[in-house]
Amino acid sequence: MRPLAITASCLVSSLGAGRPATLAALQSGASGLAPCRFESVDLPTHVGEVQGLDKWRIAGKLARFDSRNNRLARMALAQDGFAGAIEDARRRYGADRIGVFLGTSTSGILHTELAYRHRDSVTGSLPSDLDYAGTQSTFSVADYIVHAFGLSGPGLVVSSACASTTKVFATAARMIESGLCDAAIVGGADSLCLTTLYGFNALQLLAEAPCRPFAAERAGLSIGEAAGFALLERPDRAAPAPVHVLGVGESSDAHHMSAPHPEGAGAALSMARALTAARLRPVDIDYINLHGTATRAGDAAEGRAVMSLFGSATPCGSTKGHTGHTLAASGIVEAIIAALAITEQFIPGSPHTIVADPALECRYVTRAAPALITRVLSNSFGFGGSNASLILGRAE
């Protein structure tokens, strides 16, 4: 694929709002995980909750989009000068030439969960003012952004579990290459809800203590929430940008509804396809941002996939000990973290993972450290065997 420039980006997670807060937390080893106090949830687990979302209510002409998920998106869009970058791109390209390609999994399901508490006592009907399309629909977050910025280019939302906001980079590349748009907003949001927390608990995948990716004593994941966005443009039509998208790889092994292929077959295929798209070899990658959820089966499968392509020479790590597993949003959050690793020349650490599991063999980094980073491969693997790998590199 032809490289695309990342000309702007923004994010919000339990680490804080904006890239500077995120960078400070990554470099200091801080974690955003805390004992779960979300809504009425009664589970012994830690979560990465974003505080202060009530301050980001959506009102006025866009009030129909008001939900926790869209508030999270709104909060992110207000960070890092991203809204101004969209306005500038709109002036340069036109409203109809900017695509919006986002990802989410549960979207605004919390809004419906809360509405369910107020259903009619006789008929069981949900409140009449519940706007499903504006709040819970997976397209809601893209629809909100389209209306908020007056855009009219192509738009869609990918909902492929935890691979969603990595897959949209591939969607944007195809759309720009085909001439359907000149620039693209990619990313997405996923917010805490009861369905996610109780659902993962039912699957026996939640850890009580903060998650410990790739540790021998790993006991499951910690759920987080986040939103992040990036603006992609052709390098020859954009202002100089320090980081480019070099390649994206996708695969679907469909091994199981929730468990990964035990040998990481689909994961290895998506990484190999990303390398091919970027015209790179494994030795060209300086750091691998693992999906690294801290489940026993998931980490083992990804470790085998990494070893099959890269061996033990390439440093790798997971940042989910910082943010928790932000589900569909993890791809964009970790893409922005990968970009920070390139621009700031460091490898992030892995809070709560003291010693990596020696059985996984790969070169797992537990503490943040300075490093010469030119290219990063970032993995996102979802339920059902939906896999995506993204390669970012320093602009040449």
N, C-alpha and C positions, 0 to 999 in steps of 0.2 A: 504494500500500500504506500501511497505518497504520504510523507509526514504532515502532520497538522500542528500548528502552533497553539499552545495554551496561552491565550492572551490575557485571561483573567480567571480568578477562581475565588471561592469563598466556602466557608464551612462553619457549622455549629455542632458541638457534641458535648458530652459531659465534661470534657476538658476545658470548655469555655467557648466563647464566641470569637471567631476570626482566626486567621493564620498565625498572628503573633502569639496569641494565648496558647494555641495548639503547639507551636514550636517550643515555647517556654516549658510546657508540661513534658513534652517528649525529651527535651534535653536534660531536664531535672529528674526524670523518672517518675513524675507524679501520675497518679491514677485517678480516674473519675468515678470509680466503682464505690458504692456504698450499700449498706443493708437496705433491702427493698422497703420503701414506705409509700409506694405508688398506689393511689386510689384505695380500694378496699382489699387489695391483694394481701393474702396471708400465706406467704411462702418463705421458708428459710433460704434466701438466696440474696446475692448482690446484683444491683443493676447500675447502668450508667444513665441516670436521668438528667435531662436538661432542665435547669431551674429557670423560673421567671417567664414561662410561656404565656401566662395570662396577660402580660403586658403587650403581647403581640396579637391581640384579637383583631380579626378582620371585620371591618365595619363598612358602612356606606354602600356604594354600588356593588361592592364585592362581598357583602356580608353573607351571601349564600355559600361562600367557600370556607366559612369559619369552622375549623376543626383543629384538633391538636396537630395533626400532620401538616396542614397548610400553615398553621402558625409557625411551626418549626421551619418550614420552607421560607416563610416571610422573614423570620429572624435571620436566617442564613443569607438571604438576598440583600439584607441591609449591611452586611459585613464586607470588609476588604475592598470597598469601592466597586463592588460588582454591579450594582444597579446602574451606576454611571457608565460602566463599560458596555452594558446592554444598550443604553440610550445612544452611546456613540456609534455602536455597530448598526443600530437602526437608522441613524442618519446617513451612514456611509453606504449601506447595502439596500435599505428599504425594508419596511415591515414584513413584506412578503418573501424576503430572501433569507430570513433567519429561521432555522428549524429549532424545534423544542423536543428533545428526545430524553425522556426521564425514566426512572425506575422506582418502583415501590412494591412492597409485598402486602402488608395489611392495610395500607393507605389510612383512611380515616375511620376504621372499624370501631375505634373507641367511641366515636360520636354516636354510632348506632347502639353500642353496648349501654351507654348512658341513657339513651332514649328508651331502651327496652325497660328500664326501671320505671318509666312513666307511661307504659302502655295502658290502654283502656281496660279497666277492671272487669268489664262485662264481655267485650268482644275480643280482647287481647290485641287490638290494633295498636300499631306504633303511633306516636303523636303526628298529627296532620302536618305540622311544620317541619318535619324531618325531610331534608333535601338530600336524597341518596346520591344523585349525580354530582352535587356540589361538595359533598363531604366524604362519603365512603367509596365511591367509584374509584377504581385505580387510575382513571384518566383525570381525576379531580385536580391533582397537583399540577399537571401540565396545563389544564384548562385555566387554573388560577393564574399561572404565570403569563399565559397568552393574553388574558384579559388585563392583568396588571400592567403589562408593558405595551399593549396595543399591537401585538404581533399577529401576522396572518400567514406565516409560512407553514410548511408541513410539521405536524406534531403527533407524537404517539408516546405511550407509556409501555415499557417492558415490565412484565411481572413474572420473572423466572427465578423466584426465591432470591437467594443471596448472591447470585451472579448478575442480578438485574442492572445495577449501575456501572458495571464494567462492560456488559454487553452493549449498552447504549453508545459507547465510544465507537464500536464497530458499525452500529446503525448510522451514526453521524458521518463516519468516513465514507460509507456507501452513498449516502444521500448527497454529500458534497461532491464526491467523484462523479456521480451521475448527473450533476448540474441542477438538482432540485432545490438546492439552497447554497448560499455562499458562506454562511457561518452557522454554528449550531451551539445551542445551550444544552449541555449534557449534565447528568447527575440525578438527584432525586432525594427522597426523604422516606424515613420509616420511623414511626413513633411507638412508644410503649402502649400496650393495651392488654386487657385481661386475656383475650384469646391467645396471644403470643406467650405470655408468661405461664398460664395454666396448661397450654398446649405442649410447650417444651417440658414442663414438669411431668405431664402425662407420659411423655416419651422417655422419661428418666434421664434427661440430658442436662438439667440444671445443676450447677455446683452450688454448695452452700457458701463456701469461702469464695473470694475473688478468683476468677478463672486463672489457670496456670498453663498456657499453651506449651506444648512439647515437653512438659515436665513428666517425669516418671510417675508422679503421684497425681497427675491431672485427673479431675473428677467431673468434668463437664463445663458448660459455658456459662457466661454471665451476659444477660441480655442488656443491650444499650439502645439508645435512640440518637439519631443524627440527621442532618441534612447538609448537602454540599452541592455545588454547581461549578462548572467550568465552561468557558467560552472558547470554542475551537474555530480557527480560521486557517485559510491557506497561508503559508509563510510569505509568499510573494505578494500578498494583498494586505498584510497586517504589519503593525509596528513590531520591531524586534521583540521576541519573547525568549526567555532563558531556557524553557523546557518545551520539547515537542513530543507528540504522540508518534511513536515509530512503528508500532504494530499491535494488532489485536488477534487473538486466537480464540475460537469457540469450539465446544464439543458437547455431545450429549450421550453419555454412556447408558442411561436408562437402566442402570443395574438394579435399583431398588427405589421405592418411594421416598425413603429418607436416608438409608445407609449408603456410603460411598462404595465404589468398586474397591475391594480389599487391596488390590495391587495398584490402585490409583491410575487405572488405564485411561479414563477420560481426562483426568487432570494432566497426565503426561502428554496427551494428544493436544489439549488446548495450549499448553506451554510450547510444544513443538510448532504448532501452527502460528503462534505469535512470533516465534523466532524466524520462521519462514517469511511471514508478512513483512517483518522488519529487515530481512536479508542479513540476519546476524547468526552467530554461532553461540553455543552455550558459554564459551570462554569470554564472550564479549559482555556478559552481564556481570555487573559489579555487586549487586545485592538483590536478593529475592524477598519481596514482601509476601509472606505466606498467608494463606487463608486462615490457618492456625486457630481453630475455634476452641481448642482444649478438650475436645471429646476424644476418647481413647481410639475409636475407629477412624475418625476423621484425620487426626494428626498422623496416625500410623500410615494411612493410605497416601497422604500428601508427602510424607517423608520418603516413602518408597518411590513415588513419582519423581520427586526432586533428585533422588540418588540415581535413578535410571537415566536422567538427562545430564545432570551437572556433577554428579559425584559429590564428594565432601569438600571440594575446594571453595565453592562460592558461599559467602556468608549469607545467612537468611534469618528471618525472625518474624514474629507476629506482634502487632500493636494492640491486640484485643484486650490485653491486660491493662492498657491505658483507657480505652473507650468502651469496653464490652463489645459484644457482637451486635452490631447495628443492622444486622440482617440485610435487606436490600440496599441500604445506604452504605454498607461497608465498602463497596467497590469504589465509590467516589471519594469517601473519606480517606481511604488508604491510597488512592491515586494522588490526592493532594499531599498526603504525608510523603509519598514517594517523590513527588516533585520537590518538597522541602528538603528531603535527603540529598537531592541533586544540587539544589541551589545553596544549601548550607553546609554541604560536604560532611555528612555524618550518617551513621547507621543507628536507627532507633533501638531502644532496648525492649525488654519484655518484663514489665513489673509483675511481681509475684512468682515468676519462674526463677528459682534460685540456681538450680542445676538442670540442664537439659537431659532428657532421657537418652542414655547412651545407646539404647536399642534402635533409636531412630537414625543414628549415624551421621546425619547431615550437620553442617557447621552452623549450629544455632547460636545466635548472639543474645545474651541476657541483659547486657548493660549498654546504654548509648555510648558511642565512641566516635571520634573524628575518623573520617575515611575519605579516600579519593573515589567519588561516585560519579560516574558518567552515564550509566544506564541501569535502570531498575526494572525488574519484572514483577508485576503485582498480580496475585491470584485471587479469584473469587469463585467458590464452588457452592452450588445450591442443591437443595433436595431434588430428587428425581434424576440426578446426574447431569444437571445443567452447569456447565463449566465455562469459565472465561478467564483469559490471561491477557494482561495489558503490559506493553513495554513503553516506558518513557525514557527520553534521553536528553542530555544537554544539547542545546542548539549549536550547530556547527557553522 
